[in-house]
Amino acid sequence: MTSTVIPGATALDRHRERNTDRAAIAEIQARIAEAGVQYLYYQAVSVTGRVVGKVVPAGHLVRNAERG
């Protein structure tokens, strides 16, 4: 992956850029399709320590990578 340094880019901007690496996303999409995965389960810990999760259709992978 090649990274373009954007003047004034925040840490969040740089994180989003890494998350949307087209080659990595294509590889993940291929693995998801090969395994027949229909839904993705995302899990995170909130600021208060509570574990939260969300289930989304596998087809939303690129959108989730770009927008969080």
Predicted model as a PDB file, atoms N, CA, C, CB and O in Angstrom, pLDDT in the B-factor column:
MODEL        1                                                                  
ATOM      1  N   MET A   1       0.844  -1.174   0.000  1.00 48.00           N  
ATOM      2  CA  MET A   1       0.000   0.000   0.000  1.00 48.00           C  
ATOM      3  C   MET A   1       0.886   1.232   0.000  1.00 48.00           C  
ATOM      4  CB  MET A   1      -0.958   0.001   1.212  1.00 48.00           C  
ATOM      5  O   MET A   1       1.857   1.309   0.752  1.00 48.00           O  
ATOM      6  N   THR A   2       0.549   2.190  -0.840  1.00 52.00           N  
ATOM      7  CA  THR A   2       1.248   3.460  -0.806  1.00 52.00           C  
ATOM      8  C   THR A   2       0.368   4.457  -0.088  1.00 52.00           C  
ATOM      9  CB  THR A   2       1.610   3.952  -2.231  1.00 52.00           C  
ATOM     10  O   THR A   2      -0.850   4.472  -0.268  1.00 52.00           O  
ATOM     11  N   SER A   3       0.986   5.287   0.723  1.00 54.00           N  
ATOM     12  CA  SER A   3       0.246   6.253   1.508  1.00 54.00           C  
ATOM     13  C   SER A   3       0.603   7.648   1.049  1.00 54.00           C  
ATOM     14  CB  SER A   3       0.528   6.082   3.005  1.00 54.00           C  
ATOM     15  O   SER A   3       1.774   7.963   0.840  1.00 54.00           O  
ATOM     16  N   THR A   4      -0.403   8.480   0.893  1.00 61.00           N  
ATOM     17  CA  THR A   4      -0.198   9.859   0.528  1.00 61.00           C  
ATOM     18  C   THR A   4      -0.348  10.700   1.782  1.00 61.00           C  
ATOM     19  CB  THR A   4      -1.187  10.305  -0.579  1.00 61.00           C  
ATOM     20  O   THR A   4      -1.377  10.641   2.455  1.00 61.00           O  
ATOM     21  N   VAL A   5       0.671  11.479   2.097  1.00 60.00           N  
ATOM     22  CA  VAL A   5       0.608  12.338   3.265  1.00 60.00           C  
ATOM     23  C   VAL A   5      -0.183  13.582   2.888  1.00 60.00           C  
ATOM     24  CB  VAL A   5       2.037  12.705   3.783  1.00 60.00           C  
ATOM     25  O   VAL A   5       0.187  14.319   1.974  1.00 60.00           O  
ATOM     26  N   ILE A   6      -1.258  13.799   3.595  1.00 68.00           N  
ATOM     27  CA  ILE A   6      -2.118  14.947   3.340  1.00 68.00           C  
ATOM     28  C   ILE A   6      -1.818  15.999   4.404  1.00 68.00           C  
ATOM     29  CB  ILE A   6      -3.635  14.542   3.349  1.00 68.00           C  
ATOM     30  O   ILE A   6      -1.943  15.718   5.596  1.00 68.00           O  
ATOM     31  N   PRO A   7      -1.421  17.213   3.993  1.00 77.00           N  
ATOM     32  CA  PRO A   7      -1.152  18.253   4.992  1.00 77.00           C  
ATOM     33  C   PRO A   7      -2.381  18.485   5.875  1.00 77.00           C  
ATOM     34  CB  PRO A   7      -0.734  19.572   4.299  1.00 77.00           C  
ATOM     35  O   PRO A   7      -3.494  18.639   5.372  1.00 77.00           O  
ATOM     36  N   GLY A   8      -2.175  18.510   7.164  1.00 82.00           N  
ATOM     37  CA  GLY A   8      -3.276  18.740   8.095  1.00 82.00           C  
ATOM     38  C   GLY A   8      -4.105  17.505   8.403  1.00 82.00           C  
ATOM     39  O   GLY A   8      -5.111  17.600   9.106  1.00 82.00           O  
ATOM     40  N   ALA A   9      -3.701  16.338   7.886  1.00 85.00           N  
ATOM     41  CA  ALA A   9      -4.461  15.111   8.125  1.00 85.00           C  
ATOM     42  C   ALA A   9      -4.373  14.734   9.601  1.00 85.00           C  
ATOM     43  CB  ALA A   9      -3.938  13.951   7.232  1.00 85.00           C  
ATOM     44  O   ALA A   9      -3.309  14.804  10.217  1.00 85.00           O  
ATOM     45  N   THR A  10      -5.495  14.341  10.139  1.00 88.00           N  
ATOM     46  CA  THR A  10      -5.548  13.908  11.534  1.00 88.00           C  
ATOM     47  C   THR A  10      -5.226  12.425  11.621  1.00 88.00           C  
ATOM     48  CB  THR A  10      -6.936  14.199  12.152  1.00 88.00           C  
ATOM     49  O   THR A  10      -5.140  11.737  10.604  1.00 88.00           O  
ATOM     50  N   ALA A  11      -5.050  11.947  12.831  1.00 86.00           N  
ATOM     51  CA  ALA A  11      -4.831  10.513  13.044  1.00 86.00           C  
ATOM     52  C   ALA A  11      -6.022   9.725  12.505  1.00 86.00           C  
ATOM     53  CB  ALA A  11      -4.611  10.204  14.552  1.00 86.00           C  
ATOM     54  O   ALA A  11      -5.844   8.642  11.948  1.00 86.00           O  
ATOM     55  N   LEU A  12      -7.234  10.257  12.664  1.00 80.00           N  
ATOM     56  CA  LEU A  12      -8.425   9.580  12.152  1.00 80.00           C  
ATOM     57  C   LEU A  12      -8.386   9.514  10.628  1.00 80.00           C  
ATOM     58  CB  LEU A  12      -9.705  10.299  12.624  1.00 80.00           C  
ATOM     59  O   LEU A  12      -8.739   8.492  10.040  1.00 80.00           O  
ATOM     60  N   ASP A  13      -7.959  10.600   9.992  1.00 81.00           N  
ATOM     61  CA  ASP A  13      -7.844  10.593   8.526  1.00 81.00           C  
ATOM     62  C   ASP A  13      -6.870   9.518   8.061  1.00 81.00           C  
ATOM     63  CB  ASP A  13      -7.390  11.970   8.014  1.00 81.00           C  
ATOM     64  O   ASP A  13      -7.157   8.785   7.114  1.00 81.00           O  
ATOM     65  N   ARG A  14      -5.724   9.423   8.720  1.00 81.00           N  
ATOM     66  CA  ARG A  14      -4.718   8.417   8.351  1.00 81.00           C  
ATOM     67  C   ARG A  14      -5.248   7.000   8.595  1.00 81.00           C  
ATOM     68  CB  ARG A  14      -3.411   8.641   9.152  1.00 81.00           C  
ATOM     69  O   ARG A  14      -4.978   6.095   7.806  1.00 81.00           O  
ATOM     70  N   HIS A  15      -5.994   6.807   9.673  1.00 77.00           N  
ATOM     71  CA  HIS A  15      -6.593   5.503   9.980  1.00 77.00           C  
ATOM     72  C   HIS A  15      -7.595   5.117   8.885  1.00 77.00           C  
ATOM     73  CB  HIS A  15      -7.292   5.531  11.372  1.00 77.00           C  
ATOM     74  O   HIS A  15      -7.596   3.979   8.415  1.00 77.00           O  
ATOM     75  N   ARG A  16      -8.428   6.049   8.489  1.00 76.00           N  
ATOM     76  CA  ARG A  16      -9.412   5.773   7.431  1.00 76.00           C  
ATOM     77  C   ARG A  16      -8.718   5.420   6.122  1.00 76.00           C  
ATOM     78  CB  ARG A  16     -10.338   6.984   7.223  1.00 76.00           C  
ATOM     79  O   ARG A  16      -9.165   4.533   5.396  1.00 76.00           O  
ATOM     80  N   GLU A  17      -7.631   6.113   5.826  1.00 79.00           N  
ATOM     81  CA  GLU A  17      -6.899   5.813   4.593  1.00 79.00           C  
ATOM     82  C   GLU A  17      -6.355   4.383   4.621  1.00 79.00           C  
ATOM     83  CB  GLU A  17      -5.746   6.819   4.393  1.00 79.00           C  
ATOM     84  O   GLU A  17      -6.451   3.668   3.625  1.00 79.00           O  
ATOM     85  N   ARG A  18      -5.790   3.966   5.743  1.00 79.00           N  
ATOM     86  CA  ARG A  18      -5.276   2.598   5.857  1.00 79.00           C  
ATOM     87  C   ARG A  18      -6.416   1.578   5.768  1.00 79.00           C  
ATOM     88  CB  ARG A  18      -4.505   2.422   7.184  1.00 79.00           C  
ATOM     89  O   ARG A  18      -6.242   0.507   5.188  1.00 79.00           O  
ATOM     90  N   ASN A  19      -7.574   1.903   6.338  1.00 77.00           N  
ATOM     91  CA  ASN A  19      -8.706   0.975   6.320  1.00 77.00           C  
ATOM     92  C   ASN A  19      -9.291   0.796   4.932  1.00 77.00           C  
ATOM     93  CB  ASN A  19      -9.782   1.455   7.258  1.00 77.00           C  
ATOM     94  O   ASN A  19      -9.967  -0.199   4.672  1.00 77.00           O  
ATOM     95  N   THR A  20      -9.048   1.730   4.045  1.00 80.00           N  
ATOM     96  CA  THR A  20      -9.642   1.639   2.715  1.00 80.00           C  
ATOM     97  C   THR A  20      -8.626   1.238   1.648  1.00 80.00           C  
ATOM     98  CB  THR A  20     -10.274   2.960   2.344  1.00 80.00           C  
ATOM     99  O   THR A  20      -8.819   1.529   0.467  1.00 80.00           O  
ATOM    100  N   ASP A  21      -7.560   0.581   2.052  1.00 85.00           N  
ATOM    101  CA  ASP A  21      -6.591   0.045   1.098  1.00 85.00           C  
ATOM    102  C   ASP A  21      -7.323  -0.940   0.187  1.00 85.00           C  
ATOM    103  CB  ASP A  21      -5.381  -0.649   1.834  1.00 85.00           C  
ATOM    104  O   ASP A  21      -7.797  -1.978   0.649  1.00 85.00           O  
ATOM    105  N   ARG A  22      -7.414  -0.623  -1.084  1.00 88.00           N  
ATOM    106  CA  ARG A  22      -8.223  -1.409  -2.034  1.00 88.00           C  
ATOM    107  C   ARG A  22      -7.774  -2.868  -2.135  1.00 88.00           C  
ATOM    108  CB  ARG A  22      -8.163  -0.771  -3.413  1.00 88.00           C  
ATOM    109  O   ARG A  22      -8.612  -3.763  -2.239  1.00 88.00           O  
ATOM    110  N   ALA A  23      -6.484  -3.112  -2.106  1.00 89.00           N  
ATOM    111  CA  ALA A  23      -5.998  -4.493  -2.212  1.00 89.00           C  
ATOM    112  C   ALA A  23      -6.415  -5.303  -0.988  1.00 89.00           C  
ATOM    113  CB  ALA A  23      -4.462  -4.519  -2.369  1.00 89.00           C  
ATOM    114  O   ALA A  23      -6.821  -6.458  -1.116  1.00 89.00           O  
ATOM    115  N   ALA A  24      -6.316  -4.706   0.192  1.00 87.00           N  
ATOM    116  CA  ALA A  24      -6.703  -5.409   1.420  1.00 87.00           C  
ATOM    117  C   ALA A  24      -8.203  -5.682   1.442  1.00 87.00           C  
ATOM    118  CB  ALA A  24      -6.299  -4.592   2.658  1.00 87.00           C  
ATOM    119  O   ALA A  24      -8.636  -6.771   1.820  1.00 87.00           O  
ATOM    120  N   ILE A  25      -8.991  -4.695   1.037  1.00 90.00           N  
ATOM    121  CA  ILE A  25     -10.445  -4.873   1.017  1.00 90.00           C  
ATOM    122  C   ILE A  25     -10.834  -5.956   0.009  1.00 90.00           C  
ATOM    123  CB  ILE A  25     -11.152  -3.541   0.674  1.00 90.00           C  
ATOM    124  O   ILE A  25     -11.695  -6.787   0.295  1.00 90.00           O  
ATOM    125  N   ALA A  26     -10.205  -5.949  -1.164  1.00 93.00           N  
ATOM    126  CA  ALA A  26     -10.501  -6.968  -2.183  1.00 93.00           C  
ATOM    127  C   ALA A  26     -10.189  -8.364  -1.655  1.00 93.00           C  
ATOM    128  CB  ALA A  26      -9.696  -6.698  -3.474  1.00 93.00           C  
ATOM    129  O   ALA A  26     -10.946  -9.304  -1.895  1.00 93.00           O  
ATOM    130  N   GLU A  27      -9.074  -8.500  -0.936  1.00 93.00           N  
ATOM    131  CA  GLU A  27      -8.715  -9.794  -0.363  1.00 93.00           C  
ATOM    132  C   GLU A  27      -9.742 -10.244   0.678  1.00 93.00           C  
ATOM    133  CB  GLU A  27      -7.321  -9.726   0.267  1.00 93.00           C  
ATOM    134  O   GLU A  27     -10.145 -11.407   0.701  1.00 93.00           O  
ATOM    135  N   ILE A  28     -10.153  -9.330   1.523  1.00 92.00           N  
ATOM    136  CA  ILE A  28     -11.154  -9.670   2.548  1.00 92.00           C  
ATOM    137  C   ILE A  28     -12.480 -10.030   1.893  1.00 92.00           C  
ATOM    138  CB  ILE A  28     -11.350  -8.495   3.538  1.00 92.00           C  
ATOM    139  O   ILE A  28     -13.129 -10.994   2.298  1.00 92.00           O  
ATOM    140  N   GLN A  29     -12.891  -9.261   0.880  1.00 94.00           N  
ATOM    141  CA  GLN A  29     -14.143  -9.568   0.175  1.00 94.00           C  
ATOM    142  C   GLN A  29     -14.084 -10.958  -0.458  1.00 94.00           C  
ATOM    143  CB  GLN A  29     -14.427  -8.505  -0.909  1.00 94.00           C  
ATOM    144  O   GLN A  29     -15.066 -11.699  -0.417  1.00 94.00           O  
ATOM    145  N   ALA A  30     -12.957 -11.307  -1.032  1.00 96.00           N  
ATOM    146  CA  ALA A  30     -12.818 -12.628  -1.649  1.00 96.00           C  
ATOM    147  C   ALA A  30     -12.927 -13.729  -0.594  1.00 96.00           C  
ATOM    148  CB  ALA A  30     -11.472 -12.736  -2.395  1.00 96.00           C  
ATOM    149  O   ALA A  30     -13.581 -14.746  -0.826  1.00 96.00           O  
ATOM    150  N   ARG A  31     -12.299 -13.536   0.545  1.00 96.00           N  
ATOM    151  CA  ARG A  31     -12.364 -14.533   1.617  1.00 96.00           C  
ATOM    152  C   ARG A  31     -13.788 -14.669   2.154  1.00 96.00           C  
ATOM    153  CB  ARG A  31     -11.405 -14.156   2.758  1.00 96.00           C  
ATOM    154  O   ARG A  31     -14.234 -15.777   2.454  1.00 96.00           O  
ATOM    155  N   ILE A  32     -14.498 -13.557   2.274  1.00 96.00           N  
ATOM    156  CA  ILE A  32     -15.883 -13.578   2.747  1.00 96.00           C  
ATOM    157  C   ILE A  32     -16.753 -14.344   1.760  1.00 96.00           C  
ATOM    158  CB  ILE A  32     -16.423 -12.139   2.942  1.00 96.00           C  
ATOM    159  O   ILE A  32     -17.551 -15.193   2.157  1.00 96.00           O  
ATOM    160  N   ALA A  33     -16.596 -14.043   0.460  1.00 96.00           N  
ATOM    161  CA  ALA A  33     -17.388 -14.721  -0.571  1.00 96.00           C  
ATOM    162  C   ALA A  33     -17.070 -16.214  -0.610  1.00 96.00           C  
ATOM    163  CB  ALA A  33     -17.129 -14.091  -1.948  1.00 96.00           C  
ATOM    164  O   ALA A  33     -17.973 -17.044  -0.714  1.00 96.00           O  
ATOM    165  N   GLU A  34     -15.785 -16.550  -0.528  1.00 97.00           N  
ATOM    166  CA  GLU A  34     -15.356 -17.957  -0.560  1.00 97.00           C  
ATOM    167  C   GLU A  34     -15.941 -18.751   0.602  1.00 97.00           C  
ATOM    168  CB  GLU A  34     -13.829 -18.046  -0.530  1.00 97.00           C  
ATOM    169  O   GLU A  34     -16.300 -19.918   0.447  1.00 97.00           O  
ATOM    170  N   ALA A  35     -16.033 -18.122   1.752  1.00 97.00           N  
ATOM    171  CA  ALA A  35     -16.552 -18.800   2.946  1.00 97.00           C  
ATOM    172  C   ALA A  35     -18.074 -18.771   3.014  1.00 97.00           C  
ATOM    173  CB  ALA A  35     -15.978 -18.164   4.197  1.00 97.00           C  
ATOM    174  O   ALA A  35     -18.666 -19.425   3.872  1.00 97.00           O  
ATOM    175  N   GLY A  36     -18.713 -18.018   2.116  1.00 97.00           N  
ATOM    176  CA  GLY A  36     -20.166 -17.944   2.114  1.00 97.00           C  
ATOM    177  C   GLY A  36     -20.742 -17.116   3.264  1.00 97.00           C  
ATOM    178  O   GLY A  36     -21.885 -17.317   3.674  1.00 97.00           O  
ATOM    179  N   VAL A  37     -19.945 -16.195   3.771  1.00 97.00           N  
ATOM    180  CA  VAL A  37     -20.388 -15.353   4.884  1.00 97.00           C  
ATOM    181  C   VAL A  37     -21.447 -14.377   4.386  1.00 97.00           C  
ATOM    182  CB  VAL A  37     -19.191 -14.588   5.517  1.00 97.00           C  
ATOM    183  O   VAL A  37     -21.269 -13.730   3.354  1.00 97.00           O  
ATOM    184  N   GLN A  38     -22.551 -14.275   5.125  1.00 97.00           N  
ATOM    185  CA  GLN A  38     -23.635 -13.372   4.745  1.00 97.00           C  
ATOM    186  C   GLN A  38     -23.692 -12.132   5.631  1.00 97.00           C  
ATOM    187  CB  GLN A  38     -24.960 -14.101   4.804  1.00 97.00           C  
ATOM    188  O   GLN A  38     -24.121 -11.070   5.178  1.00 97.00           O  
ATOM    189  N   TYR A  39     -23.268 -12.252   6.878  1.00 97.00           N  
ATOM    190  CA  TYR A  39     -23.328 -11.137   7.817  1.00 97.00           C  
ATOM    191  C   TYR A  39     -22.002 -10.996   8.551  1.00 97.00           C  
ATOM    192  CB  TYR A  39     -24.478 -11.332   8.821  1.00 97.00           C  
ATOM    193  O   TYR A  39     -21.313 -11.981   8.817  1.00 97.00           O  
ATOM    194  N   LEU A  40     -21.657  -9.757   8.871  1.00 96.00           N  
ATOM    195  CA  LEU A  40     -20.450  -9.466   9.639  1.00 96.00           C  
ATOM    196  C   LEU A  40     -20.873  -8.973  11.019  1.00 96.00           C  
ATOM    197  CB  LEU A  40     -19.549  -8.407   8.910  1.00 96.00           C  
ATOM    198  O   LEU A  40     -21.842  -8.225  11.147  1.00 96.00           O  
ATOM    199  N   TYR A  41     -20.147  -9.391  12.043  1.00 96.00           N  
ATOM    200  CA  TYR A  41     -20.428  -8.968  13.407  1.00 96.00           C  
ATOM    201  C   TYR A  41     -19.273  -8.117  13.889  1.00 96.00           C  
ATOM    202  CB  TYR A  41     -20.655 -10.186  14.345  1.00 96.00           C  
ATOM    203  O   TYR A  41     -18.140  -8.587  13.987  1.00 96.00           O  
ATOM    204  N   TYR A  42     -19.563  -6.877  14.185  1.00 93.00           N  
ATOM    205  CA  TYR A  42     -18.553  -5.959  14.702  1.00 93.00           C  
ATOM    206  C   TYR A  42     -18.745  -5.838  16.205  1.00 93.00           C  
ATOM    207  CB  TYR A  42     -18.643  -4.560  14.010  1.00 93.00           C  
ATOM    208  O   TYR A  42     -19.874  -5.759  16.689  1.00 93.00           O  
ATOM    209  N   GLN A  43     -17.655  -5.823  16.932  1.00 94.00           N  
ATOM    210  CA  GLN A  43     -17.715  -5.722  18.382  1.00 94.00           C  
ATOM    211  C   GLN A  43     -16.673  -4.711  18.840  1.00 94.00           C  
ATOM    212  CB  GLN A  43     -17.486  -7.108  19.054  1.00 94.00           C  
ATOM    213  O   GLN A  43     -15.549  -4.686  18.337  1.00 94.00           O  
ATOM    214  N   ALA A  44     -17.062  -3.877  19.802  1.00 92.00           N  
ATOM    215  CA  ALA A  44     -16.146  -2.862  20.346  1.00 92.00           C  
ATOM    216  C   ALA A  44     -16.479  -2.648  21.815  1.00 92.00           C  
ATOM    217  CB  ALA A  44     -16.247  -1.510  19.548  1.00 92.00           C  
ATOM    218  O   ALA A  44     -17.533  -3.056  22.304  1.00 92.00           O  
ATOM    219  N   VAL A  45     -15.563  -2.008  22.489  1.00 94.00           N  
ATOM    220  CA  VAL A  45     -15.774  -1.661  23.890  1.00 94.00           C  
ATOM    221  C   VAL A  45     -16.009  -0.156  23.967  1.00 94.00           C  
ATOM    222  CB  VAL A  45     -14.555  -2.096  24.782  1.00 94.00           C  
ATOM    223  O   VAL A  45     -15.227   0.627  23.430  1.00 94.00           O  
ATOM    224  N   SER A  46     -17.089   0.244  24.637  1.00 93.00           N  
ATOM    225  CA  SER A  46     -17.404   1.663  24.766  1.00 93.00           C  
ATOM    226  C   SER A  46     -16.454   2.330  25.763  1.00 93.00           C  
ATOM    227  CB  SER A  46     -18.872   1.854  25.209  1.00 93.00           C  
ATOM    228  O   SER A  46     -15.664   1.662  26.430  1.00 93.00           O  
ATOM    229  N   VAL A  47     -16.544   3.632  25.849  1.00 94.00           N  
ATOM    230  CA  VAL A  47     -15.713   4.395  26.774  1.00 94.00           C  
ATOM    231  C   VAL A  47     -15.977   3.965  28.218  1.00 94.00           C  
ATOM    232  CB  VAL A  47     -15.973   5.904  26.609  1.00 94.00           C  
ATOM    233  O   VAL A  47     -15.079   4.018  29.059  1.00 94.00           O  
ATOM    234  N   THR A  48     -17.192   3.546  28.499  1.00 96.00           N  
ATOM    235  CA  THR A  48     -17.542   3.121  29.858  1.00 96.00           C  
ATOM    236  C   THR A  48     -17.222   1.658  30.132  1.00 96.00           C  
ATOM    237  CB  THR A  48     -19.005   3.362  30.105  1.00 96.00           C  
ATOM    238  O   THR A  48     -17.472   1.160  31.230  1.00 96.00           O  
ATOM    239  N   GLY A  49     -16.670   0.969  29.136  1.00 95.00           N  
ATOM    240  CA  GLY A  49     -16.287  -0.427  29.332  1.00 95.00           C  
ATOM    241  C   GLY A  49     -17.343  -1.440  28.922  1.00 95.00           C  
ATOM    242  O   GLY A  49     -17.158  -2.641  29.117  1.00 95.00           O  
ATOM    243  N   ARG A  50     -18.432  -0.976  28.365  1.00 96.00           N  
ATOM    244  CA  ARG A  50     -19.502  -1.864  27.934  1.00 96.00           C  
ATOM    245  C   ARG A  50     -19.176  -2.432  26.543  1.00 96.00           C  
ATOM    246  CB  ARG A  50     -20.863  -1.111  27.917  1.00 96.00           C  
ATOM    247  O   ARG A  50     -18.771  -1.694  25.645  1.00 96.00           O  
ATOM    248  N   VAL A  51     -19.353  -3.727  26.378  1.00 96.00           N  
ATOM    249  CA  VAL A  51     -19.130  -4.361  25.081  1.00 96.00           C  
ATOM    250  C   VAL A  51     -20.387  -4.180  24.238  1.00 96.00           C  
ATOM    251  CB  VAL A  51     -18.771  -5.879  25.240  1.00 96.00           C  
ATOM    252  O   VAL A  51     -21.488  -4.547  24.649  1.00 96.00           O  
ATOM    253  N   VAL A  52     -20.204  -3.613  23.062  1.00 96.00           N  
ATOM    254  CA  VAL A  52     -21.327  -3.397  22.154  1.00 96.00           C  
ATOM    255  C   VAL A  52     -21.019  -4.075  20.828  1.00 96.00           C  
ATOM    256  CB  VAL A  52     -21.605  -1.877  21.950  1.00 96.00           C  
ATOM    257  O   VAL A  52     -19.856  -4.225  20.453  1.00 96.00           O  
ATOM    258  N   GLY A  53     -22.055  -4.479  20.130  1.00 96.00           N  
ATOM    259  CA  GLY A  53     -21.866  -5.160  18.860  1.00 96.00           C  
ATOM    260  C   GLY A  53     -22.901  -4.738  17.846  1.00 96.00           C  
ATOM    261  O   GLY A  53     -23.938  -4.175  18.196  1.00 96.00           O  
ATOM    262  N   LYS A  54     -22.617  -5.010  16.593  1.00 94.00           N  
ATOM    263  CA  LYS A  54     -23.533  -4.683  15.511  1.00 94.00           C  
ATOM    264  C   LYS A  54     -23.371  -5.727  14.419  1.00 94.00           C  
ATOM    265  CB  LYS A  54     -23.275  -3.249  14.961  1.00 94.00           C  
ATOM    266  O   LYS A  54     -22.250  -6.125  14.100  1.00 94.00           O  
ATOM    267  N   VAL A  55     -24.468  -6.166  13.852  1.00 96.00           N  
ATOM    268  CA  VAL A  55     -24.464  -7.132  12.749  1.00 96.00           C  
ATOM    269  C   VAL A  55     -24.902  -6.392  11.487  1.00 96.00           C  
ATOM    270  CB  VAL A  55     -25.412  -8.364  13.050  1.00 96.00           C  
ATOM    271  O   VAL A  55     -25.916  -5.693  11.483  1.00 96.00           O  
ATOM    272  N   VAL A  56     -24.125  -6.555  10.417  1.00 95.00           N  
ATOM    273  CA  VAL A  56     -24.441  -5.906   9.145  1.00 95.00           C  
ATOM    274  C   VAL A  56     -24.270  -6.910   8.007  1.00 95.00           C  
ATOM    275  CB  VAL A  56     -23.540  -4.658   8.918  1.00 95.00           C  
ATOM    276  O   VAL A  56     -23.511  -7.869   8.143  1.00 95.00           O  
ATOM    277  N   PRO A  57     -24.960  -6.703   6.893  1.00 97.00           N  
ATOM    278  CA  PRO A  57     -24.758  -7.579   5.738  1.00 97.00           C  
ATOM    279  C   PRO A  57     -23.316  -7.496   5.251  1.00 97.00           C  
ATOM    280  CB  PRO A  57     -25.727  -7.208   4.600  1.00 97.00           C  
ATOM    281  O   PRO A  57     -22.713  -6.423   5.278  1.00 97.00           O  
ATOM    282  N   ALA A  58     -22.766  -8.609   4.811  1.00 96.00           N  
ATOM    283  CA  ALA A  58     -21.379  -8.670   4.351  1.00 96.00           C  
ATOM    284  C   ALA A  58     -21.129  -7.729   3.180  1.00 96.00           C  
ATOM    285  CB  ALA A  58     -21.020 -10.094   3.953  1.00 96.00           C  
ATOM    286  O   ALA A  58     -20.006  -7.264   2.986  1.00 96.00           O  
ATOM    287  N   GLY A  59     -22.151  -7.448   2.410  1.00 94.00           N  
ATOM    288  CA  GLY A  59     -22.023  -6.535   1.278  1.00 94.00           C  
ATOM    289  C   GLY A  59     -21.701  -5.106   1.683  1.00 94.00           C  
ATOM    290  O   GLY A  59     -21.355  -4.289   0.829  1.00 94.00           O  
ATOM    291  N   HIS A  60     -21.806  -4.792   2.952  1.00 94.00           N  
ATOM    292  CA  HIS A  60     -21.534  -3.435   3.441  1.00 94.00           C  
ATOM    293  C   HIS A  60     -20.084  -3.256   3.889  1.00 94.00           C  
ATOM    294  CB  HIS A  60     -22.467  -3.104   4.594  1.00 94.00           C  
ATOM    295  O   HIS A  60     -19.749  -2.231   4.483  1.00 94.00           O  
ATOM    296  N   LEU A  61     -19.235  -4.217   3.619  1.00 92.00           N  
ATOM    297  CA  LEU A  61     -17.844  -4.170   4.083  1.00 92.00           C  
ATOM    298  C   LEU A  61     -17.136  -2.877   3.662  1.00 92.00           C  
ATOM    299  CB  LEU A  61     -17.075  -5.375   3.546  1.00 92.00           C  
ATOM    300  O   LEU A  61     -16.531  -2.207   4.499  1.00 92.00           O  
ATOM    301  N   VAL A  62     -17.205  -2.528   2.394  1.00 89.00           N  
ATOM    302  CA  VAL A  62     -16.493  -1.341   1.914  1.00 89.00           C  
ATOM    303  C   VAL A  62     -17.050  -0.091   2.579  1.00 89.00           C  
ATOM    304  CB  VAL A  62     -16.596  -1.222   0.377  1.00 89.00           C  
ATOM    305  O   VAL A  62     -16.288   0.769   3.020  1.00 89.00           O  
ATOM    306  N   ARG A  63     -18.340   0.014   2.652  1.00 90.00           N  
ATOM    307  CA  ARG A  63     -18.963   1.181   3.314  1.00 90.00           C  
ATOM    308  C   ARG A  63     -18.516   1.281   4.766  1.00 90.00           C  
ATOM    309  CB  ARG A  63     -20.508   1.090   3.246  1.00 90.00           C  
ATOM    310  O   ARG A  63     -18.190   2.367   5.244  1.00 90.00           O  
ATOM    311  N   ASN A  64     -18.499   0.157   5.463  1.00 87.00           N  
ATOM    312  CA  ASN A  64     -18.086   0.169   6.868  1.00 87.00           C  
ATOM    313  C   ASN A  64     -16.620   0.546   7.001  1.00 87.00           C  
ATOM    314  CB  ASN A  64     -18.336  -1.196   7.513  1.00 87.00           C  
ATOM    315  O   ASN A  64     -16.258   1.267   7.932  1.00 87.00           O  
ATOM    316  N   ALA A  65     -15.775   0.085   6.106  1.00 85.00           N  
ATOM    317  CA  ALA A  65     -14.351   0.418   6.156  1.00 85.00           C  
ATOM    318  C   ALA A  65     -14.135   1.910   5.897  1.00 85.00           C  
ATOM    319  CB  ALA A  65     -13.564  -0.422   5.127  1.00 85.00           C  
ATOM    320  O   ALA A  65     -13.258   2.529   6.500  1.00 85.00           O  
ATOM    321  N   GLU A  66     -14.928   2.477   5.010  1.00 81.00           N  
ATOM    322  CA  GLU A  66     -14.772   3.883   4.676  1.00 81.00           C  
ATOM    323  C   GLU A  66     -15.384   4.812   5.720  1.00 81.00           C  
ATOM    324  CB  GLU A  66     -15.390   4.155   3.336  1.00 81.00           C  
ATOM    325  O   GLU A  66     -14.819   5.862   6.026  1.00 81.00           O  
ATOM    326  N   ARG A  67     -16.526   4.431   6.261  1.00 81.00           N  
ATOM    327  CA  ARG A  67     -17.252   5.336   7.163  1.00 81.00           C  
ATOM    328  C   ARG A  67     -17.242   4.928   8.626  1.00 81.00           C  
ATOM    329  CB  ARG A  67     -18.656   5.447   6.717  1.00 81.00           C  
ATOM    330  O   ARG A  67     -17.642   5.694   9.502  1.00 81.00           O  
ATOM    331  N   GLY A  68     -16.786   3.729   8.871  1.00 73.00           N  
ATOM    332  CA  GLY A  68     -16.761   3.271  10.259  1.00 73.00           C  
ATOM    333  C   GLY A  68     -18.061   2.668  10.709  1.00 73.00           C  
ATOM    334  O   GLY A  68     -18.179   2.241  11.857  1.00 73.00           O  
TER     335      GLY A  68                                                      
ENDMDL                                                                          
END                                                                             
